[in-house]
Amino acid sequence: MTHFALNHMTVARLSFRDLVALAKDLGCVGIEVRNDLPQPLFDGMDPAEGGAFVRENGLRLLAVAEVKRFNDWSEDKAAEALALMKIAQAAGAEAVSLIPRNDNLGMGNGERQANLRVALKALKPMLEDHGLVGLVEPLGFEICALRYKTEAVEGIEAVGGKGRFKLVHDTFHHTLAHGGPLFPDHTGIVHVSGVVDQEVGISEMRDPHRVLVTPGDRLGNVEQIAALQAAGWNGPVSFEAFSPDIHALTDPAPALRASMDHMARVPA
């Protein structure tokens, strides 16, 4: 059985309360909230109150996103991470999301790995102090300084961080990085979105191409999830669609239900 979740990006125009109501209505196990949307986290509600509202509706607060460019470590970055962890802890969240730099800098072989380990080593005790997991999300873009899950896992293991850090397996970014090992034991959550544009090349795919997973999907979402589940992974599968077409849906519930049904129908 697939345990679905809902990232606020998929329904970016909905309020926090409407996000919770929709996730509950869809039978999701939890939600992810974000600090990169126009509205404030929890719609400005106190984090403890916001987290309580999530749990009162039978949901988990899977993650608070995000610390951007986490592998470009500095005192300012540490302060940014600490501030987000305090919010996540107050809300009773399970994790904070860690997003690598994606600006074609820090790309040298050796430089990438060293910068990653510096950041992970500093983040590990901070996460431990707040009872949180750090969700590390390699981005498949060619300009990303953490493109491959293999490098992420090597860095996590080098700092003794297995379990404290977990991977986001994003089906879009996994495709852009040309696949590779799945690392089910290191995976905390899966992000799903589909690409149905038949003209765009893989290397040209960008966030606006990311719609819901439908039978026309080019990313192999169903196969990726089936492979992870066959390897023993059974965590939450969270919808993270960036397409303006999805954001524009006045009632996203039917489209989300259809996508969930599609992924559930196809045999592993």
JOHU-V638501 format. One record per residue. N is the residue number from 0. RES is the residue in three letters. SS is DSSP state (~ for helix, > for strand, _ for the rest). PHI is phi in whole degrees, 0 to 359 (NA if undefined). Layout:
# JOHU-V638501
n: {N	N}
res: {RES	RES}
ss: {SS	SS}
phi: {PHI	PHI}
This chain:
# JOHU-V638501
n: {0	1	2	3	4	5	6	7	8	9	10	11	12	13	14	15	16	17	18	19	20	21	22	23	24	25	26	27	28	29	30	31	32	33	34	35	36	37	38	39	40	41	42	43	44	45	46	47	48	49	50	51	52	53	54	55	56	57	58	59	60	61	62	63	64	65	66	67	68	69	70	71	72	73	74	75	76	77	78	79	80	81	82	83	84	85	86	87	88	89	90	91	92	93	94	95	96	97	98	99	100	101	102	103	104	105	106	107	108	109	110	111	112	113	114	115	116	117	118	119	120	121	122	123	124	125	126	127	128	129	130	131	132	133	134	135	136	137	138	139	140	141	142	143	144	145	146	147	148	149	150	151	152	153	154	155	156	157	158	159	160	161	162	163	164	165	166	167	168	169	170	171	172	173	174	175	176	177	178	179	180	181	182	183	184	185	186	187	188	189	190	191	192	193	194	195	196	197	198	199	200	201	202	203	204	205	206	207	208	209	210	211	212	213	214	215	216	217	218	219	220	221	222	223	224	225	226	227	228	229	230	231	232	233	234	235	236	237	238	239	240	241	242	243	244	245	246	247	248	249	250	251	252	253	254	255	256	257	258	259	260	261	262	263	264	265	266	267}
res: {MET	THR	HIS	PHE	ALA	LEU	ASN	HIS	MET	THR	VAL	ALA	ARG	LEU	SER	PHE	ARG	ASP	LEU	VAL	ALA	LEU	ALA	LYS	ASP	LEU	GLY	CYS	VAL	GLY	ILE	GLU	VAL	ARG	ASN	ASP	LEU	PRO	GLN	PRO	LEU	PHE	ASP	GLY	MET	ASP	PRO	ALA	GLU	GLY	GLY	ALA	PHE	VAL	ARG	GLU	ASN	GLY	LEU	ARG	LEU	LEU	ALA	VAL	ALA	GLU	VAL	LYS	ARG	PHE	ASN	ASP	TRP	SER	GLU	ASP	LYS	ALA	ALA	GLU	ALA	LEU	ALA	LEU	MET	LYS	ILE	ALA	GLN	ALA	ALA	GLY	ALA	GLU	ALA	VAL	SER	LEU	ILE	PRO	ARG	ASN	ASP	ASN	LEU	GLY	MET	GLY	ASN	GLY	GLU	ARG	GLN	ALA	ASN	LEU	ARG	VAL	ALA	LEU	LYS	ALA	LEU	LYS	PRO	MET	LEU	GLU	ASP	HIS	GLY	LEU	VAL	GLY	LEU	VAL	GLU	PRO	LEU	GLY	PHE	GLU	ILE	CYS	ALA	LEU	ARG	TYR	LYS	THR	GLU	ALA	VAL	GLU	GLY	ILE	GLU	ALA	VAL	GLY	GLY	LYS	GLY	ARG	PHE	LYS	LEU	VAL	HIS	ASP	THR	PHE	HIS	HIS	THR	LEU	ALA	HIS	GLY	GLY	PRO	LEU	PHE	PRO	ASP	HIS	THR	GLY	ILE	VAL	HIS	VAL	SER	GLY	VAL	VAL	ASP	GLN	GLU	VAL	GLY	ILE	SER	GLU	MET	ARG	ASP	PRO	HIS	ARG	VAL	LEU	VAL	THR	PRO	GLY	ASP	ARG	LEU	GLY	ASN	VAL	GLU	GLN	ILE	ALA	ALA	LEU	GLN	ALA	ALA	GLY	TRP	ASN	GLY	PRO	VAL	SER	PHE	GLU	ALA	PHE	SER	PRO	ASP	ILE	HIS	ALA	LEU	THR	ASP	PRO	ALA	PRO	ALA	LEU	ARG	ALA	SER	MET	ASP	HIS	MET	ALA	ARG	VAL	PRO	ALA}
ss: {_	_	>	>	>	>	>	~	~	~	~	_	_	_	_	~	~	~	~	~	~	~	~	~	~	_	_	_	_	>	>	>	>	>	_	_	_	_	_	_	~	~	~	~	_	_	~	~	~	~	~	~	~	~	~	~	_	_	_	>	>	>	>	>	>	>	>	_	_	_	_	_	_	_	~	~	~	~	~	~	~	~	~	~	~	~	~	~	~	~	~	_	_	_	>	>	>	>	>	_	_	_	_	_	_	_	_	_	_	_	~	~	~	~	~	~	~	~	~	~	~	~	~	~	~	~	~	~	~	~	_	_	>	>	>	>	>	_	_	_	_	_	_	_	_	_	_	_	~	~	~	~	~	~	~	~	~	~	_	_	_	>	_	_	>	>	>	>	>	>	~	~	~	~	~	~	_	_	_	_	_	_	_	~	~	~	>	>	>	>	>	>	_	>	_	_	_	_	_	_	_	~	~	~	_	_	~	~	~	_	>	_	_	_	_	_	_	_	_	_	~	~	~	~	~	~	~	~	~	~	_	_	_	_	_	>	>	>	>	_	_	_	_	~	~	~	~	_	_	_	_	_	~	~	~	~	~	~	~	~	~	~	~	~	~	_	_	_}
phi: {NA	268	261	274	220	226	275	301	301	297	236	300	273	279	291	301	297	290	301	298	297	294	300	296	297	278	79	289	272	185	226	238	253	222	258	246	255	301	275	291	306	57	56	87	294	304	305	297	293	297	296	297	296	300	291	298	264	76	244	261	269	290	197	248	249	203	267	279	51	298	273	250	284	197	298	296	293	299	295	297	295	298	298	291	296	297	297	298	296	299	277	74	287	272	203	240	267	242	250	284	294	220	229	67	245	66	265	296	293	99	296	304	295	295	297	298	292	302	293	297	298	286	287	304	293	295	296	299	298	255	66	240	261	262	270	267	242	298	256	284	295	295	265	270	279	219	271	246	297	301	294	298	296	300	293	299	290	295	260	65	256	298	96	282	248	227	275	267	269	262	296	293	290	299	293	296	272	65	76	108	300	266	54	301	291	260	272	261	208	247	258	242	203	241	238	246	298	275	266	286	283	302	290	260	293	225	307	298	283	274	253	282	279	229	301	272	298	260	269	70	305	300	291	296	295	299	294	296	294	296	274	103	276	212	272	284	249	253	289	223	260	254	297	303	295	287	299	280	296	286	227	284	302	300	293	293	298	297	293	298	296	299	290	282	286	285	294	287}
